[in-house]
Structure formats: structure tokens, C-alpha cells
């Protein structure tokens, strides 16, 4: 039975994997997109779909681990007392941001149980506006030859702030990659460095979120796997991994070019459009939430 999958389950699995693989790296909140998709395709209730959205991030974690395998190796060397000074700085960044994220994110994740009527489109609209402002600031900083910083120029307070922003992303509608990248850009961090630090940090923050999901919402996890089937879940994860690898590489390469200004603005517009769409249909989604599984 574990190797059996219906055509509908196969199609649903591929769609979920595509949605997860794309939305994780765009400022449109992968949790929210999977939440909506799972509610529509699998007829999940709000809480089950929200839990499933966090659990689905396994594929994007795997992609980030593969893509940043060299950085992870350097982090391990720094952890055992070896490595270059910049590797140790990267380790400090990861530890501080992840610890702060853990405190903020865990509390908000548990609080999210009471947010079924929460308009999840609003955070995306706000983030879209911030990203567009980021694009303007990047343009001004480059035109004025303003000094841009990278990891070696950052301090522990900035690391903690990124952790705080990342923790807020536990709320539905808040994009983890969007809010952290935007925060780094507002700190005047180089665009490619901002994407790199944001994407690398997700490995640890999101891994913690998955563990918390399994521990705190075990019944929902079991129901989710049963609804899509174990092999269907595996297909979703593999699809999300492949698409994520392509998007991570593309975004970081774009960030090294002057066109990053346009990319950031476009990402902002995408966030606003998705926020408006979700906002318009929020009442319908709440109706699905109250009539589905809970």
C-alpha cells in the first residue's frame, strides 16, 4: 500500500511540491501558499493545513543543505575550533539568529492556533511595500557610491534583529525569506550577501520549525500524511527540492548583478499582488477553515 498512489494524489503531490519550491524563496510566505493549496486540494481545515505547510518545508531544507554544503562544512570546522575567522563569524550569526528565532517563533507558532480569522494577505502587502522601498534604497546607495557591508562588517545586535524578524515569520502570511532578506537589505548589506545569509539561515530556523511541528501537532501531521499518502509526500518533497535548487541559484546570481534592483521591486510587486488576492478571498478561506478538518 505504501507504494500505491492514485492519479489525483500524484497530481496533488506535484502541485504541492511546485508551490512549496517556488514560494519558499519568494516573499509570498510558503506556509500561506501551501496552507491555501492544501485547503483547496486536500480539503484540510485551517490548523491542519497550517501544520502541513510547515511540515512541507523539508524539501526546501534539503535543497538549501545541498546548495550550501560548503558553507555548512565551514560551520562545522568553526564549531570544533578550526576554520577561518569569517567562518567563526558566520557561526556566531547562525547561533544568535537561530536562538532568537527559536524563542520568538515557537511562541508565535503556538499562538497561531487562534488566528483562523486572521487576514493573511496583509503581511504580504506590507512586505511587498518594504521590498519596493528596498529597491529604491539600493538604487540610491549605488548611485551615491554608499558603502555596502557584508558579514564581516555586521555585529551581534544585527544578528539578533535578523533572528527576531525570522521568528515573526512563524505567523501565517509572513514570508521568512522575504522579511529576513528585506531586513538585511535595509541594514545596507550587499544584495547577494543578503540573499545568501537569509537562505543559509533558513536551514536551522526551518528545521527547528519542522521538529516543533512534529512534537506539538503530531495528530495533524499523521492526518496530513494519510491524506496525501506517504509516497505522495515523498514526491512533493522531491519536487520542492529540485525547484528550490534552481531558484536559490538563480536569485543569488541575479543578486550579484545590477538587475537586483529590478528583481527586488518585482518581488515586492509579486508580494503585493498575492497579498491582495489572499485578502480578497480571506473570507472564503475562513469558511473552508471552519467547515474542514480541525
QUIKA-V267150 format. One record per residue. N is the residue number from 1. RES is the residue in one small letter. PSI is psi in whole degrees, 0 to 359 (none if undefined). Layout:
n={N N}
res={RES RES}
psi={PSI PSI}
This chain:
n={1 2 3 4 5 6 7 8 9 10 11 12 13 14 15 16 17 18 19 20 21 22 23 24 25 26 27 28 29 30 31 32 33 34 35 36 37 38 39 40 41 42 43 44 45 46 47 48 49 50 51 52 53 54 55 56 57 58 59 60 61 62 63 64 65 66 67 68 69 70 71 72 73 74 75 76 77 78 79 80 81 82 83 84 85 86 87 88 89 90 91 92 93 94 95 96 97 98 99 100 101 102 103 104 105 106 107 108 109 110 111 112 113 114 115 116 117 118 119 120 121 122 123 124 125 126 127 128 129 130 131 132 133 134 135 136 137 138 139 140 141 142 143 144 145 146 147 148 149 150 151 152 153 154 155 156 157 158 159 160 161 162 163 164 165 166 167 168 169 170 171 172 173 174 175 176 177 178 179 180 181 182 183 184 185 186 187 188 189 190 191 192 193 194 195 196 197 198 199 200 201 202 203 204 205 206 207 208 209 210 211 212 213 214 215 216 217 218 219 220 221 222 223 224 225 226 227 228 229 230 231 232 233 234 235 236 237 238 239 240 241 242 243 244 245 246 247 248 249 250 251 252 253 254 255 256 257 258 259 260 261 262 263 264 265 266 267 268 269 270 271 272 273 274 275 276 277 278 279 280 281 282 283 284 285 286 287 288 289 290 291 292 293 294}
res={x x x x x x x x x x x x x x x x x x x x x x x x x x x x x x x x x x x x x x x x x x x x x x x x x x x x x x x x x x x x x x x x x x x x x x x x x x x x x x x x x x x x x x x x x x x x x x x x x x x x x x x x x x x x x x x x x x x x x x x x x x x x x x x x x x x x x x x x x x x x x x x x x x x x x x x x x x x x x x x x x x x x x x x x x x x x x x x x x x x x x x x x x x x x x x x x x x x x x x x x x x x x x x x x x x x x x x x x x x x x x x x x x x x x x x x x x x x x x x x x x x x x x x x x x x x x x x x x x x x x x x x x x x x x x x x x x x x x x x x x x x x x x x x x x x x x x x}
psi={328 334 2 137 134 165 320 317 322 312 314 319 316 316 314 320 319 314 314 314 328 312 337 326 357 157 51 14 100 325 316 317 319 322 310 315 318 324 323 315 315 356 35 153 170 308 320 320 322 317 316 324 320 320 328 347 359 319 319 330 314 318 317 322 317 314 320 29 325 318 322 323 319 326 321 318 318 324 327 13 9 189 169 162 322 329 321 325 321 321 317 317 312 316 310 311 321 320 314 317 318 314 311 312 319 316 315 326 316 326 335 345 332 14 30 338 8 130 100 358 334 311 325 322 315 314 323 317 318 319 321 319 324 316 319 316 321 317 315 320 325 323 333 9 37 142 125 146 167 195 317 340 353 161 175 327 321 322 317 322 319 321 320 313 319 324 322 333 356 339 141 139 346 121 122 309 322 313 325 317 317 317 317 320 321 338 2 27 142 142 312 326 323 314 317 312 322 313 322 319 332 332 314 316 314 327 318 321 321 316 315 321 313 319 317 334 45 319 320 322 315 316 321 315 321 323 325 347 146 317 328 319 319 318 316 316 317 318 315 323 312 312 321 318 318 318 320 310 317 315 319 322 318 321 340 353 165 334 355 329 315 323 314 317 317 318 320 316 321 316 317 315 313 323 318 318 312 321 318 320 11 322 321 319 320 326 319 320 319 339 346 195 149 none}
